[in-house]
Structure formats: C-alpha cells, structure tokens
Amino acid sequence: MKLQNIRIVMVATTHPGNVGAAARAMHNMCIGRLALVDPQCPIGDIAYARASGANVILDNRETYADLRSAIADCSQVIATTARRRSLPWPELTPQEMAESVFALDDSRQVALVFGREHSGLSNDELQMCNQMVCIPTNPEFSSLNVASAIQVMCYEIYRYQTTPYAVPAPSGQDLPASSGEVEGYIEHLRQTLDDCGFLNPQQPEMIMQRLRRLYLRSELTHNEINILRGILSAFGKQRD
C-alpha cells in the first residue's frame, strides 16, 4: 500500500481551524490527500494559519457534496467513531487499522472517514464503510477533537509503513470492487428484492442494512460484483 493511495475524508466540518490542524497532522505523517465532504466553513486564513505551513494539503484539497461521491473509487473505507451503534460493525483498534491497510496491495484506494465535530457520522454514512475504528480514550472523557483523531490514525499508518506486508498484486478481474461498484450492486439488489415482494414495505431498511454489512465485510472483487449483478439481471428477465 502506497501512502498516496490513502485519503483523509472529513465530513461536514464546521470549524476551519480543524481543517488546518488536520492538514498539519497529515503533512507530519506524509499523507497528502484531503477530501472535504459538504464543509460547513470557509477554508481561508484561519485554516491556513492552523496548518502551520502544510499549505500544499489545503491547496490540493478535494471537495464533494456527499460521502458517496468522496469514496466512490475506494475499495476500503474505514470510519472513525466514538459511539457504539445498535447494528454491530467490524471494529478495529488504530494499530489493527494500520495493519489492515498495509496488508492491501498497491491497486487499492483507501479512505479514512471522520465525522462532524459534535455528532460524528450518521448511521447512513457509517453503512458505507467496511470497518470502524474506535480510538481508546479515557471512558469518562472520550471525545477527541477531529484533528487529534486524524493525528492518531495518520501516526499509526506512518509508524507501520516500515514493515508492510508483501501482497501479490491482483490481476484483471480479481481487482477489488470500488465503493461505487458495491453501492451500485446494493441498489440493484434492493430494487430486485422490492420487485419480487421480498422486502417488508413498512421496514425495508431492516434487511438491507444487514445485507449491506454482509457484502462490505466480504471485500468483493470487480468480477464477483459482475457475477452478482448478472444473477440479478437474469432473475429480472425471468420475471418479465
């Protein structure tokens, strides 16, 4: 895994100082790609002052309207959250996160996703992620500033890069599916299940959340997505 394949994604950040501090933390640890999703503040003098010279990170930042767009080409999407959710999710420590990232080959794009300062990531946003990281903190004072959380995660990646796993590069159709491909399949599956009357119209999300978790955990390849969508298409033709 190359460091340039890793992006930091900040969702709906409300204070420009946090964006600048995050850029500084990233530059300290040689991670250069910053994506802002629906930022709620201008990225101007305050952000650049807090970046303390890490201007290149801010200059090259990418801005997206929503999280789905920011991670569409990523095959590994890791959320950071301080809250336990009602639906269990694969959970890693920061060190395990770094190990899992460097176990990937150089063809993959990875996103580390950080939520809003006051409320974190929504459940819908979390469901777009393959894994979740909780940074161990004082249980009586567990809330971390978002830039501090980014510093911890970037440090673990930087520290681990000296001993990466050797992973054979996949070829052709064995390449991992992107987030966009997985989302396209899940939407196709939802439509098919709805058409055949499988989903409860009163609570369609109950089963879809569990199916989403299953497929994200499976780390599907490009070829597997094509097979699954082919099955759904064949089923649809039979019904027609």
Phi and psi in degrees as GROMACS dihedral restraints (atoms count N, CA, C in turn):
[ dihedral_restraints ]
;  ai    aj    ak    al  type     phi  dphi    fc
    3     4     5     6     1   -91.6    20    10
    4     5     6     7     1   142.3    20    10
    6     7     8     9     1   -60.2    20    10
    7     8     9    10     1   -31.1    20    10
    9    10    11    12     1   -70.9    20    10
   10    11    12    13     1   -10.4    20    10
   12    13    14    15     1   -86.1    20    10
   13    14    15    16     1    -2.8    20    10
   15    16    17    18     1  -104.5    20    10
   16    17    18    19     1   130.2    20    10
   18    19    20    21     1  -121.1    20    10
   19    20    21    22     1   146.6    20    10
   21    22    23    24     1   -97.6    20    10
   22    23    24    25     1   126.6    20    10
   24    25    26    27     1  -115.2    20    10
   25    26    27    28     1   118.9    20    10
   27    28    29    30     1  -108.7    20    10
   28    29    30    31     1   123.6    20    10
   30    31    32    33     1  -100.8    20    10
   31    32    33    34     1   122.1    20    10
   33    34    35    36     1    50.8    20    10
   34    35    36    37     1    44.2    20    10
   36    37    38    39     1   -65.2    20    10
   37    38    39    40     1   137.3    20    10
   39    40    41    42     1  -104.2    20    10
   40    41    42    43     1   -13.6    20    10
   42    43    44    45     1  -123.8    20    10
   43    44    45    46     1   124.1    20    10
   45    46    47    48     1   -62.7    20    10
   46    47    48    49     1   -27.4    20    10
   48    49    50    51     1   -62.4    20    10
   49    50    51    52     1   -34.6    20    10
   51    52    53    54     1   -68.4    20    10
   52    53    54    55     1   -35.7    20    10
   54    55    56    57     1   -66.5    20    10
   55    56    57    58     1   -43.2    20    10
   57    58    59    60     1   -64.6    20    10
   58    59    60    61     1   -42.5    20    10
   60    61    62    63     1   -65.3    20    10
   61    62    63    64     1   -36.3    20    10
   63    64    65    66     1   -64.3    20    10
   64    65    66    67     1   -41.8    20    10
   66    67    68    69     1   -61.1    20    10
   67    68    69    70     1   -41.1    20    10
   69    70    71    72     1   -62.9    20    10
   70    71    72    73     1   -45.1    20    10
   72    73    74    75     1   -61.0    20    10
   73    74    75    76     1   -42.5    20    10
   75    76    77    78     1   -63.6    20    10
   76    77    78    79     1   -45.8    20    10
   78    79    80    81     1   -64.8    20    10
   79    80    81    82     1   -35.7    20    10
   81    82    83    84     1   -55.7    20    10
   82    83    84    85     1   -35.4    20    10
   84    85    86    87     1  -108.8    20    10
   85    86    87    88     1    17.6    20    10
   87    88    89    90     1    64.4    20    10
   88    89    90    91     1    28.2    20    10
   90    91    92    93     1  -108.7    20    10
   91    92    93    94     1   121.1    20    10
   93    94    95    96     1  -112.3    20    10
   94    95    96    97     1    -3.8    20    10
   96    97    98    99     1  -106.9    20    10
   97    98    99   100     1   116.4    20    10
   99   100   101   102     1  -116.4    20    10
  100   101   102   103     1   127.6    20    10
  102   103   104   105     1  -118.6    20    10
  103   104   105   106     1   127.6    20    10
  105   106   107   108     1  -107.4    20    10
  106   107   108   109     1   126.0    20    10
  108   109   110   111     1  -104.0    20    10
  109   110   111   112     1   117.3    20    10
  111   112   113   114     1    46.6    20    10
  112   113   114   115     1    55.5    20    10
  114   115   116   117     1   -61.3    20    10
  115   116   117   118     1   140.5    20    10
  117   118   119   120     1  -102.2    20    10
  118   119   120   121     1    19.1    20    10
  120   121   122   123     1  -150.5    20    10
  121   122   123   124     1   155.2    20    10
  123   124   125   126     1   -74.5    20    10
  124   125   126   127     1   145.9    20    10
  126   127   128   129     1  -101.6    20    10
  127   128   129   130     1    87.9    20    10
  129   130   131   132     1  -130.5    20    10
  130   131   132   133     1  -135.8    20    10
  132   133   134   135     1   -59.5    20    10
  133   134   135   136     1   -41.1    20    10
  135   136   137   138     1   -63.5    20    10
  136   137   138   139     1   -44.8    20    10
  138   139   140   141     1   -63.2    20    10
  139   140   141   142     1   -44.4    20    10
  141   142   143   144     1   -67.7    20    10
  142   143   144   145     1   -34.3    20    10
  144   145   146   147     1   -64.7    20    10
  145   146   147   148     1   -43.7    20    10
  147   148   149   150     1   -71.6    20    10
  148   149   150   151     1   -22.0    20    10
  150   151   152   153     1   -71.2    20    10
  151   152   153   154     1   -19.8    20    10
  153   154   155   156     1    51.8    20    10
  154   155   156   157     1    43.1    20    10
  156   157   158   159     1   103.5    20    10
  157   158   159   160     1    -8.2    20    10
  159   160   161   162     1   -84.0    20    10
  160   161   162   163     1    46.7    20    10
  162   163   164   165     1   -63.8    20    10
  163   164   165   166     1   -31.4    20    10
  165   166   167   168     1   -61.6    20    10
  166   167   168   169     1   -32.7    20    10
  168   169   170   171     1   -65.6    20    10
  169   170   171   172     1   -46.4    20    10
  171   172   173   174     1   -69.7    20    10
  172   173   174   175     1   -39.4    20    10
  174   175   176   177     1   -60.3    20    10
  175   176   177   178     1   -35.7    20    10
  177   178   179   180     1  -100.4    20    10
  178   179   180   181     1    12.3    20    10
  180   181   182   183     1   -61.2    20    10
  181   182   183   184     1   152.6    20    10
  183   184   185   186     1  -112.6    20    10
  184   185   186   187     1   142.3    20    10
  186   187   188   189     1  -122.3    20    10
  187   188   189   190     1   134.4    20    10
  189   190   191   192     1  -129.8    20    10
  190   191   192   193     1   154.4    20    10
  192   193   194   195     1   -77.3    20    10
  193   194   195   196     1   -29.2    20    10
  195   196   197   198     1  -150.4    20    10
  196   197   198   199     1   164.9    20    10
  198   199   200   201     1   -65.2    20    10
  199   200   201   202     1   -38.4    20    10
  201   202   203   204     1   -55.1    20    10
  202   203   204   205     1   -41.2    20    10
  204   205   206   207     1   -69.7    20    10
  205   206   207   208     1   -36.5    20    10
  207   208   209   210     1   -69.1    20    10
  208   209   210   211     1   -25.1    20    10
  210   211   212   213     1  -115.7    20    10
  211   212   213   214     1    10.9    20    10
  213   214   215   216     1   -56.5    20    10
  214   215   216   217     1   -34.7    20    10
  216   217   218   219     1   -96.6    20    10
  217   218   219   220     1     8.2    20    10
  219   220   221   222     1   -92.7    20    10
  220   221   222   223     1   139.0    20    10
  222   223   224   225     1  -100.1    20    10
  223   224   225   226     1   -12.1    20    10
  225   226   227   228     1  -133.3    20    10
  226   227   228   229     1   119.7    20    10
  228   229   230   231     1  -125.5    20    10
  229   230   231   232     1   119.1    20    10
  231   232   233   234     1  -117.7    20    10
  232   233   234   235     1   122.7    20    10
  234   235   236   237     1   -95.6    20    10
  235   236   237   238     1   146.7    20    10
  237   238   239   240     1  -109.8    20    10
  238   239   240   241     1   133.9    20    10
  240   241   242   243     1  -153.7    20    10
  241   242   243   244     1   146.7    20    10
  243   244   245   246     1   -99.7    20    10
  244   245   246   247     1    -6.9    20    10
  246   247   248   249     1  -105.5    20    10
  247   248   249   250     1   136.5    20    10
  249   250   251   252     1   -76.8    20    10
  250   251   252   253     1   140.6    20    10
  252   253   254   255     1  -108.3    20    10
  253   254   255   256     1   159.8    20    10
  255   256   257   258     1   -67.5    20    10
  256   257   258   259     1   -32.5    20    10
  258   259   260   261     1   -95.0    20    10
  259   260   261   262     1   117.9    20    10
  261   262   263   264     1   -58.0    20    10
  262   263   264   265     1   145.0    20    10
  264   265   266   267     1  -136.8    20    10
  265   266   267   268     1   144.7    20    10
  267   268   269   270     1   -55.5    20    10
  268   269   270   271     1   124.1    20    10
  270   271   272   273     1  -121.5    20    10
  271   272   273   274     1   136.5    20    10
  273   274   275   276     1  -123.8    20    10
  274   275   276   277     1   156.2    20    10
  276   277   278   279     1   -82.3    20    10
  277   278   279   280     1   165.1    20    10
  279   280   281   282     1   -56.8    20    10
  280   281   282   283     1   -38.3    20    10
  282   283   284   285     1   -66.5    20    10
  283   284   285   286     1   -43.0    20    10
  285   286   287   288     1   -63.8    20    10
  286   287   288   289     1   -35.2    20    10
  288   289   290   291     1   -59.1    20    10
  289   290   291   292     1   -47.1    20    10
  291   292   293   294     1   -62.2    20    10
  292   293   294   295     1   -41.4    20    10
  294   295   296   297     1   -62.3    20    10
  295   296   297   298     1   -42.3    20    10
  297   298   299   300     1   -67.9    20    10
  298   299   300   301     1   -36.1    20    10
  300   301   302   303     1   -65.7    20    10
  301   302   303   304     1   -44.8    20    10
  303   304   305   306     1   -81.0    20    10
  304   305   306   307     1    -4.5    20    10
  306   307   308   309     1   -81.6    20    10
  307   308   309   310     1    -9.4    20    10
  309   310   311   312     1   -85.4    20    10
  310   311   312   313     1   155.8    20    10
  312   313   314   315     1   -86.7    20    10
  313   314   315   316     1   172.7    20    10
  315   316   317   318     1   -72.6    20    10
  316   317   318   319     1    -6.0    20    10
  318   319   320   321     1   -81.7    20    10
  319   320   321   322     1   -13.1    20    10
  321   322   323   324     1   -90.1    20    10
  322   323   324   325     1   148.4    20    10
  324   325   326   327     1  -107.1    20    10
  325   326   327   328     1   136.4    20    10
  327   328   329   330     1  -123.5    20    10
  328   329   330   331     1   138.6    20    10
  330   331   332   333     1  -121.2    20    10
  331   332   333   334     1   131.4    20    10
  333   334   335   336     1  -105.0    20    10
  334   335   336   337     1   118.3    20    10
  336   337   338   339     1  -107.5    20    10
  337   338   339   340     1   129.9    20    10
  339   340   341   342     1  -122.4    20    10
  340   341   342   343     1   134.5    20    10
  342   343   344   345     1   -91.6    20    10
  343   344   345   346     1  -169.2    20    10
  345   346   347   348     1   -63.5    20    10
  346   347   348   349     1   150.3    20    10
  348   349   350   351     1   -57.5    20    10
  349   350   351   352     1   -40.3    20    10
  351   352   353   354     1  -100.4    20    10
  352   353   354   355     1   -19.9    20    10
  354   355   356   357     1  -133.8    20    10
  355   356   357   358     1    -1.5    20    10
  357   358   359   360     1    68.2    20    10
  358   359   360   361     1  -147.4    20    10
  360   361   362   363     1   -93.7    20    10
  361   362   363   364     1   145.0    20    10
  363   364   365   366     1   -74.6    20    10
  364   365   366   367     1   164.0    20    10
  366   367   368   369     1   -61.6    20    10
  367   368   369   370     1   -37.3    20    10
  369   370   371   372     1   -63.5    20    10
  370   371   372   373     1   -39.7    20    10
  372   373   374   375     1   -68.6    20    10
  373   374   375   376     1   -40.7    20    10
  375   376   377   378     1   -61.7    20    10
  376   377   378   379     1   -34.2    20    10
  378   379   380   381     1   -68.9    20    10
  379   380   381   382     1   -12.8    20    10
  381   382   383   384     1   -84.6    20    10
  382   383   384   385     1    -4.4    20    10
  384   385   386   387     1  -103.6    20    10
  385   386   387   388     1   147.2    20    10
  387   388   389   390     1   -77.4    20    10
  388   389   390   391     1   -36.6    20    10
  390   391   392   393     1  -142.2    20    10
  391   392   393   394     1   166.2    20    10
  393   394   395   396     1  -130.5    20    10
  394   395   396   397     1   140.9    20    10
  396   397   398   399     1  -119.2    20    10
  397   398   399   400     1   131.2    20    10
  399   400   401   402     1  -114.6    20    10
  400   401   402   403     1   121.0    20    10
  402   403   404   405     1   -79.9    20    10
  403   404   405   406     1   122.8    20    10
  405   406   407   408     1   -61.5    20    10
  406   407   408   409     1   129.0    20    10
  408   409   410   411     1  -143.2    20    10
  409   410   411   412     1   176.0    20    10
  411   412   413   414     1   -57.8    20    10
  412   413   414   415     1   118.1    20    10
  414   415   416   417     1   -61.3    20    10
  415   416   417   418     1   -20.4    20    10
  417   418   419   420     1   -90.6    20    10
  418   419   420   421     1    -6.9    20    10
  420   421   422   423     1  -154.4    20    10
  421   422   423   424     1    74.3    20    10
  423   424   425   426     1   -93.5    20    10
  424   425   426   427     1   -10.3    20    10
  426   427   428   429     1   -75.3    20    10
  427   428   429   430     1   120.0    20    10
  429   430   431   432     1  -100.8    20    10
  430   431   432   433     1   140.9    20    10
  432   433   434   435     1   -58.2    20    10
  433   434   435   436     1   141.9    20    10
  435   436   437   438     1   -60.9    20    10
  436   437   438   439     1   -37.9    20    10
  438   439   440   441     1   -67.6    20    10
  439   440   441   442     1   -33.8    20    10
  441   442   443   444     1   -66.4    20    10
  442   443   444   445     1   -40.8    20    10
  444   445   446   447     1   -62.8    20    10
  445   446   447   448     1   -40.5    20    10
  447   448   449   450     1   -64.0    20    10
  448   449   450   451     1   -38.9    20    10
  450   451   452   453     1   -60.5    20    10
  451   452   453   454     1   -45.2    20    10
  453   454   455   456     1   -61.0    20    10
  454   455   456   457     1   -47.5    20    10
  456   457   458   459     1   -66.5    20    10
  457   458   459   460     1   -42.9    20    10
  459   460   461   462     1   -65.1    20    10
  460   461   462   463     1   -37.5    20    10
  462   463   464   465     1   -62.4    20    10
  463   464   465   466     1   -45.0    20    10
  465   466   467   468     1   -61.5    20    10
  466   467   468   469     1   -38.9    20    10
  468   469   470   471     1   -66.9    20    10
  469   470   471   472     1   -45.7    20    10
  471   472   473   474     1   -62.2    20    10
  472   473   474   475     1   -42.1    20    10
  474   475   476   477     1   -64.7    20    10
  475   476   477   478     1   -37.8    20    10
  477   478   479   480     1   -79.9    20    10
  478   479   480   481     1   -17.5    20    10
  480   481   482   483     1   -64.8    20    10
  481   482   483   484     1   -16.4    20    10
  483   484   485   486     1   -74.4    20    10
  484   485   486   487     1   -16.1    20    10
  486   487   488   489     1  -133.5    20    10
  487   488   489   490     1    59.7    20    10
  489   490   491   492     1   -71.2    20    10
  490   491   492   493     1   153.7    20    10
  492   493   494   495     1   -70.8    20    10
  493   494   495   496     1   149.1    20    10
  495   496   497   498     1   -91.4    20    10
  496   497   498   499     1   114.2    20    10
  498   499   500   501     1  -119.5    20    10
  499   500   501   502     1   125.1    20    10
  501   502   503   504     1   -63.3    20    10
  502   503   504   505     1   137.9    20    10
  504   505   506   507     1   -72.6    20    10
  505   506   507   508     1   132.1    20    10
  507   508   509   510     1   -72.3    20    10
  508   509   510   511     1   164.0    20    10
  510   511   512   513     1  -128.1    20    10
  511   512   513   514     1   149.5    20    10
  513   514   515   516     1    49.0    20    10
  514   515   516   517     1  -122.2    20    10
  516   517   518   519     1   -71.0    20    10
  517   518   519   520     1   -10.5    20    10
  519   520   521   522     1   -83.4    20    10
  520   521   522   523     1     0.5    20    10
  522   523   524   525     1   -61.7    20    10
  523   524   525   526     1   144.9    20    10
  525   526   527   528     1   -64.3    20    10
  526   527   528   529     1   145.3    20    10
  528   529   530   531     1   -69.2    20    10
  529   530   531   532     1   142.9    20    10
  531   532   533   534     1   -79.2    20    10
  532   533   534   535     1   164.8    20    10
  534   535   536   537     1   -58.7    20    10
  535   536   537   538     1   -39.1    20    10
  537   538   539   540     1   -62.8    20    10
  538   539   540   541     1   -39.9    20    10
  540   541   542   543     1   -66.3    20    10
  541   542   543   544     1   -41.6    20    10
  543   544   545   546     1   -64.9    20    10
  544   545   546   547     1   -43.4    20    10
  546   547   548   549     1   -63.2    20    10
  547   548   549   550     1   -38.4    20    10
  549   550   551   552     1   -63.2    20    10
  550   551   552   553     1   -40.7    20    10
  552   553   554   555     1   -65.5    20    10
  553   554   555   556     1   -44.1    20    10
  555   556   557   558     1   -63.0    20    10
  556   557   558   559     1   -38.1    20    10
  558   559   560   561     1   -66.9    20    10
  559   560   561   562     1   -39.5    20    10
  561   562   563   564     1   -62.0    20    10
  562   563   564   565     1   -43.8    20    10
  564   565   566   567     1   -62.7    20    10
  565   566   567   568     1   -43.7    20    10
  567   568   569   570     1   -58.6    20    10
  568   569   570   571     1   -45.4    20    10
  570   571   572   573     1   -63.9    20    10
  571   572   573   574     1   -41.2    20    10
  573   574   575   576     1   -65.4    20    10
  574   575   576   577     1   -44.2    20    10
  576   577   578   579     1   -66.0    20    10
  577   578   579   580     1   -34.7    20    10
  579   580   581   582     1   -69.1    20    10
  580   581   582   583     1   -42.3    20    10
  582   583   584   585     1   -62.7    20    10
  583   584   585   586     1   -35.3    20    10
  585   586   587   588     1   -91.4    20    10
  586   587   588   589     1     3.2    20    10
  588   589   590   591     1    80.0    20    10
  589   590   591   592     1    16.4    20    10
  591   592   593   594     1   -75.1    20    10
  592   593   594   595     1   -36.4    20    10
  594   595   596   597     1   -79.1    20    10
  595   596   597   598     1   140.1    20    10
  597   598   599   600     1   -72.4    20    10
  598   599   600   601     1   116.0    20    10
  600   601   602   603     1   -62.3    20    10
  601   602   603   604     1   -20.5    20    10
  603   604   605   606     1   -81.5    20    10
  604   605   606   607     1   -29.0    20    10
  606   607   608   609     1  -141.0    20    10
  607   608   609   610     1    61.2    20    10
  609   610   611   612     1   -66.2    20    10
  610   611   612   613     1   -26.6    20    10
  612   613   614   615     1   -75.9    20    10
  613   614   615   616     1   -19.8    20    10
  615   616   617   618     1   -59.2    20    10
  616   617   618   619     1   -49.9    20    10
  618   619   620   621     1   -76.7    20    10
  619   620   621   622     1   -33.9    20    10
  621   622   623   624     1   -66.9    20    10
  622   623   624   625     1   -34.6    20    10
  624   625   626   627     1   -62.5    20    10
  625   626   627   628     1   -40.7    20    10
  627   628   629   630     1   -71.8    20    10
  628   629   630   631     1   -37.4    20    10
  630   631   632   633     1   -66.8    20    10
  631   632   633   634     1   -39.8    20    10
  633   634   635   636     1   -59.6    20    10
  634   635   636   637     1   -46.0    20    10
  636   637   638   639     1   -60.5    20    10
  637   638   639   640     1   -41.3    20    10
  639   640   641   642     1   -60.1    20    10
  640   641   642   643     1   -48.5    20    10
  642   643   644   645     1   -71.2    20    10
  643   644   645   646     1   -36.6    20    10
  645   646   647   648     1   -65.3    20    10
  646   647   648   649     1   -37.4    20    10
  648   649   650   651     1   -68.6    20    10
  649   650   651   652     1   -26.0    20    10
  651   652   653   654     1   -77.0    20    10
  652   653   654   655     1   -14.9    20    10
  654   655   656   657     1    52.1    20    10
  655   656   657   658     1    61.3    20    10
  657   658   659   660     1   -64.0    20    10
  658   659   660   661     1   149.5    20    10
  660   661   662   663     1   -95.4    20    10
  661   662   663   664     1   168.2    20    10
  663   664   665   666     1   -57.3    20    10
  664   665   666   667     1   -43.2    20    10
  666   667   668   669     1   -66.9    20    10
  667   668   669   670     1   -39.6    20    10
  669   670   671   672     1   -65.4    20    10
  670   671   672   673     1   -38.6    20    10
  672   673   674   675     1   -60.7    20    10
  673   674   675   676     1   -43.4    20    10
  675   676   677   678     1   -62.1    20    10
  676   677   678   679     1   -39.7    20    10
  678   679   680   681     1   -64.2    20    10
  679   680   681   682     1   -47.6    20    10
  681   682   683   684     1   -62.4    20    10
  682   683   684   685     1   -42.3    20    10
  684   685   686   687     1   -69.6    20    10
  685   686   687   688     1   -32.0    20    10
  687   688   689   690     1   -64.0    20    10
  688   689   690   691     1   -39.1    20    10
  690   691   692   693     1   -62.0    20    10
  691   692   693   694     1   -45.6    20    10
  693   694   695   696     1   -62.8    20    10
  694   695   696   697     1   -41.0    20    10
  696   697   698   699     1   -65.1    20    10
  697   698   699   700     1   -41.1    20    10
  699   700   701   702     1   -64.3    20    10
  700   701   702   703     1   -39.3    20    10
  702   703   704   705     1   -63.2    20    10
  703   704   705   706     1   -41.1    20    10
  705   706   707   708     1   -63.7    20    10
  706   707   708   709     1   -38.6    20    10
  708   709   710   711     1   -66.7    20    10
  709   710   711   712     1   -37.0    20    10
  711   712   713   714     1   -62.5    20    10
  712   713   714   715     1   -38.9    20    10
  714   715   716   717     1   -69.6    20    10
  715   716   717   718     1   -34.1    20    10
